[in-house]
Amino acid sequence: MKKILNLLNISKQALNVNIRELMKNDLITEVRDEKDKRIKILKLTTKGNKLNNEINEEQKNKIDALFKQADGSWEKVMIELSNEYKNGLNK
């Protein structure tokens, strides 16, 4: 959990809200480390793995399509992705 908090730079309370929601939706489980009971390990459930695979496939297809449109230009693809991200934030 500490690694996630540091990576995302969010409060423990903010992280717990999201973790509880993911657990409620049966997307992750939380188990204690065998050696150090203070450590919580988050794992994807079968449902979580399925969703993760679907998202990864959609992202792969999106990037493949962008590369085809941009004739393989990495720079054009990155510009398009950043524009889509910015437009998504403005909605």
N, C-alpha and C positions, 0 to 999 in steps of 0.2 A: 504494500500500500504506500509506503514511504517513497518508493521509486516512482510510482504513478503521481503522487502529490508533487514531487520535485519536477518531474517531466512536464506536467500540465500547469504547474505553478498556481494551484488552486487550494482552497482550504479543505481541511479534513471533512468538514460538514458538507461542503459542496460535492466532494467525492462520494461520501456515504449516501447521499440522496440518489446519485446516479447508479451506484452499485446496488442499492436496494431495489431500484426500478428494474435493473437488468436481472436480478435474482427473481423478482416477482414475475417477470415475463419468461422465466426458465431459460435464460440465455447464458448465465454463468452460475457457477457454484463457488463457494468459499470453503477452503479446508485449512486446517492448521498444519504447519510444517511438523514433521515427525521429530526432528532434532531440536527445533527451537519453537516452542508453542506460542511465542510472541509474534511469529511470522505467519501472515495469512497468505495463502496461495489462491489466486483467482484462476479458474479454468472454465473454458467454454463447455457448455453442455452439448448434447447431440443437436438440439435445436439451434444453439448458438453457433456451432460449427457449420450447420446447414446455411444459416443466414450469412455468416462470414464468407462462405464459398460463393453464395449468390452475389454478394456485393463485389467480391474480387473478380468474378466473371464479368459483371456489368462494367466494372472499371477497365478491365482488360479490353473488352469490346469497344468501349468508348475511346480508349487511347489508340487502339488499332485503326478505328475509323478516322480519327484525327490525323494519324500518320499517313493514311491513304490520301486524305484531302490535301495534306501539306507536302505531298511528294517526298515523304520521309524526312522533312526538315524538323530537327529537334527544336530549334528556336521557334518556329511557327506553331508547333504543337504546344509548347510551354506558354506562349503568348495567348493562344486560344483558351487553354485551361485556366490561366490566371484571369482572363476576361470573364469566363463563365463563373469562376469562383466569386469575383467581385460583383457580378450581376446577381448572383444568388444571395449575397450578403445584403444587397439593396432591396430585396423583396420583402 
